[in-house]
Each structure stands twice: as structure tokens, then as C-alpha cells.
Amino acid sequence: MTTDVTASQHQLTVLSLTTTALFPVGIDHRLWGVILCDTTNVSAQQLRFARTYLIDTLRQVFVEHANDTIQVWAALDST
């Protein structure tokens, strides 16, 4: 998970988006950060499951945002 734009840009230049998916994360409908995931040998269905898992995990980790809307948007791929 990263909220640093410079670090995100660096990672995107190093990683190939053909094997990486970006999950944008929002808190209260505002972009908060992105989660970079290696998608080598990962199906579209697994990505959907990962999104649900990430939402649940973020809600557990960020309990101070319990009353806020925590969203993980659909993964972005190379397209």
C-alpha cells in the first residue's frame, strides 16, 4: 500500500503493468492510495476475490475510519 505519489511513480516505471494490477483505494470517496499487486498467473476471478479481501482487510486495519466509507476500486491493468 502506498500513499506517496513519487514512490508510486517509481514503482510503475520499474514494474511491468502486464504482470501488475493497481487497486485504487478510497476513503470517504477520495483517492487515498493504491495497492500494487503482482498478477503473474492470476485470473480475473482471483482479482475480484482479492478486491473483496483487500476491502475487508483495510476495514480491520484502519479501525479509526470505521465510520468512513473504505473502497477498493476495480483493479487497473495495462489497458
ABEGO torsion letter per residue (X at the ends): XBABAAAAAAAAAABBAAABBBBBBBBGGBBAEBBBBBABGBBAAAAAAAAAAAAAAAAAABAAAAABBBBBBBBBBAX
